[in-house]
Amino acid sequence: MIRVSEEVREARAVVGLETTLIAHGFPPGEGIAVGIESEERVRAAGAVPATIGVLDGEIRVGLTSEELERFDARARKVGPRDLAICAAQRALGATTVGGTLAVCRAAGIRFMGTGGIGGVHRGFPHPPDVSADLGELARTQALVVSAGIKSLLDVPATLEALETLGVPVLGFRTDRLPLFYSASGGPPVPARVETADEAARIARAHWELGGNGMLLAQAPPTSLDDVEPLIEEALADAERRGVSGQAVTPFVLGFLHERSGGRTLTVNRELVVANAGLAAEVAAVD
């Protein structure tokens, strides 16, 4: 059910990349460009990109550029629970962070780059919504590079949940957890690293001790420090419209892109590509 490309099978350093951000994280057509740019950044840093998605009854690890073109808003968002269903029904499936990690575990890929991970939703336990990303991080031996936790979530609660699950969180040249669009304002990180080599050494030690997932948080290249009011507006609008579950994130992203005059879109693209590059640097060291 899993088809790994020959290039990925033969590579020494591999970085897993998701397809949900391609299909649902950007306006139509722009996600493909971000996916291609992320792959180029991975190659420039000395690793091979393994973009993951569900196509024609198979879970593909290492998509071609032609295959990437098929991932648009019609694709299902595929988390860990959805992989087998999507493949068996021969549906087009864009993997989330959690879905991508589940495939990385099966394929032996230990590094991943993304925008931001999911976590505990604001207002928990009403609604009782916690992303499957956290469970997959807890069970997969992989280091994920992101701009922290999606800022539309309850970031401090998510950080506490990661501690409970035994997932180390490292700040890359920062003492505080980035808030996705913003480099500042987040809670303190448990530990800070200065180089890709240092992150790789900590990952190896963590895995040798029987640990699993790790989060390496990198601040966005451009920081927007005035987004929180817009996020609160977006979440309130989503509640009024009855938007819930997996539909919340793409709704909020679209709201922010529109109300910010495109500024959040630019920052989102920059940080996704930068995180893919850092993941590749760490993978190349390892």
N, C-alpha and C positions, 0 to 999 in steps of 0.2 A: 504493500500500500504506500510505502515511502520510496520515492525515487530521488536519489542523490546524484547530482550531475558529476560527470567525470572530473571536471576541474576541482570541484569541492572535495571529492574523494581523495584526490592526489595531493591536495594542498597541505602544507605544514601548519599554516596559520589561517584560521577561518573565522569570520564574523557573521553571525546570524542577524538578519534584518527582517522586520515584519512587513506585512502588506496592508494592514488596516490603515496605517497613516497615509498610504498611497491612495487607497480607495475612499477613505472617509475623513482624513485629517486635513485635506486641502480642497479648494474649489476644483470643479471638474477640469481635468487636464493638467493641473499644476502638480498633483501628487506624483504623477509619472516622472516629471522632471526632477522632483525631490528624490525619488527613489534612485534614479540614474546618477544624480550627483552624489548621493550617499555611497553608491557602489564605487564610483570613481575615487572618492576620498579614501575608501577602504584600500583600494589597490595602490593608491599613491603612498599609503603608510606601510605597505609591504605585506598585506594580507589579501585573502580572496573573499569576496562577498558571497554570502549564501542567503539570498532573499527567498523567503518561504511563503508558500500559498497552496491552496487546494485547487487543482485543475483536472477536469476530465476523469474523475474517479481516483485521482492520485494526490498524495501530499508531495509537492515538489520542493526540493531543497537545492537552490541554485537556479533561479529562473532566468530565461533568456530575455533580451530586450523586447522581443515580440510577445512573449508571455506576459511580461509586465504590463504591456499595453492593454491587456484584457481586464485589469483590476480597476474597476470604476465603481461608482456608487451603487451599482446593482449587486455587487458582491456581498455575501453574508459576512457579518463579523463573526469570526471563528475563534472561540476560546478553547481551553482544554477539553471541555465536555462535548464540544461540537465537532471535533476533528473527524471522528469515525462516521458520524451521521452525514456530514457534508461530503465526505469522500464516497460513501456508499450510495448517496443520492445523486452523485455526479454533479453537484452544485459548485458554482464558483465561490471560493471561500478565501477571505482576507484574514490572515491570522493576527490576533491581538498580541500583546506582549506575552501573556500567559500561554496562548496557543503556540506562539513561536518558541517559547522556552520548552514546552512539552515536546515539540519536534526536535529541538536542539538536544534534549536529553536522549531521545531515541537515536539520533544521528551522531552523538558524541561531540557536539560543538559546545565549546566552553566560554565563548565570548559573544556578546550581543550589544548592539547599539540601538537606541530608540530616543524618542522625544522625552516623555515622562511616563513613569509607571502609574498604574491604577492603585487604589487603596481603599481606605475607609471613607465613605461618602459623608458629607456634612449632614448633621441631623441624626446620625446613627444613635440608637437603634430604630428610629422612625424616619425613613424606611431602614430596614435591616440589610443594607447594601454594602458589601465588601467585595472588591475586585478579586477575581480568580488569579490575577497576577501575583498576589502575595503567596498563595498556596504553592504556585509553581516555583517561585523563587526559593521557597523553603525546601523543595524536594529536588531541585535541579542543580548540579554542580556547574554553575555558570556565573560569570561576572557580567553584570548588565551596566552599561554606561548610559546615564540619562541626565536631564536637567532637573533632577530631583523627582518629586511626586507631583502629579498634575495638580495645579493650584486651585482647581475647582473643587478639590476634595478637602477632607479634614487632614491637613498635613501633619500636625503634631500627633494625632491619634494613629495615623498610618505609621509614623516613625516608631511609636510605642509597640504597635503590632509587629513590626519587623524585628524589634528586640525580642519580643515574646517568641517569635518563630526562629530565632537564632540566626538572623540574616545580618551580617555586618554592613554598616553604611559608612563609606569613606567619602570625605570631601576632597576633590581634586583641586589643590591650591586654594582651598577655602575652608574657613572654620564654621561656616553656617550652611545649612541645607538650602540650595537654590529653590526658588518658588516658580520653576518653569520659565515664565516670561521675565522674572525678576531675579537678579543675582543676590538680593538682600532680603531680609525680613523673615527668613526661615529659622527654625530652631537650630541649636548647635549640633554639629555632627559628632558622633562618638570618636572619630579619628580623622586625621588629615594626612594626605600623601602629596608629595611634590612632583613625582615623576611616574611615567608609565612603568618603568622598571620596578619601582617600589610597590606599585599596585599589583604587579604580576607576582612579586615575591610573597606578598601577603596572601594573595589568592592561592598560590601553591601550598603555603603553610596551612591555610584554612581547610583546603581539600585533603591534605595529608592527615589532618586531625579528624576527618570524617564529616566536616561541614559541607554545606551545599551552596545555595545561592549567595551572591554578594551584590551590593549596589555601589557603584562608583558615580558620585554626583558631581557634575561639571556645570559651572555657571554658564548661562547663555552668553554668546559673544557680545550681544547688545542687550542691555538691561532696560526693561520697561517697569518703572516703579509706580505707575498710576493705574494699573489694570484691575486691582481688587474691586473698586466700585462697579466696574463693568461686569465682572464675574458675578457679583451679587445680583445685579440686574438680570443677567442671563439666566441664572438659576431660578430666580423668581418667575421669569417669563416661562421657563420650562415647566415649572410647577403649575402655573395657570393653564398652560396648554396640555397638561397631562403627559408630558414627555418623561419617560422613566427608563431605568435599566440601561442597556447598552446604547440607547438612543441619546442619552444625556450628553455624552462627550462631543459627538459631532454637532449636536444642536448648539452647545455652548461655544465651540470653536467657530462655527459659522456666525453666531451673534457677535463674538468678539472681533472677528475679522471685519465685519461690516461696520460696527460702531467705532472701531479704532481707526477707521480710514485706511485699513490694510497694514497698520503697524505690527499687529500681532502675527499676521501672516508672514511678514518678513522675518521677524524674530523666530517664529516657529521653524521656518525653513533653515535658517542659520544654525539653530541649535541641534536640529536633527542631523544635519550634515557634520557638524563639529563632533557630535557624540559618536557617530559612526567612525570618524577618523581616530578619535582617542581609543575606542574599542580595538581598532586595528593595531594601533601602536602597542597596546598591552598584549594583544594576541601575538604580535611579531616578536616581542621579548620572550614570551613564554615558549 
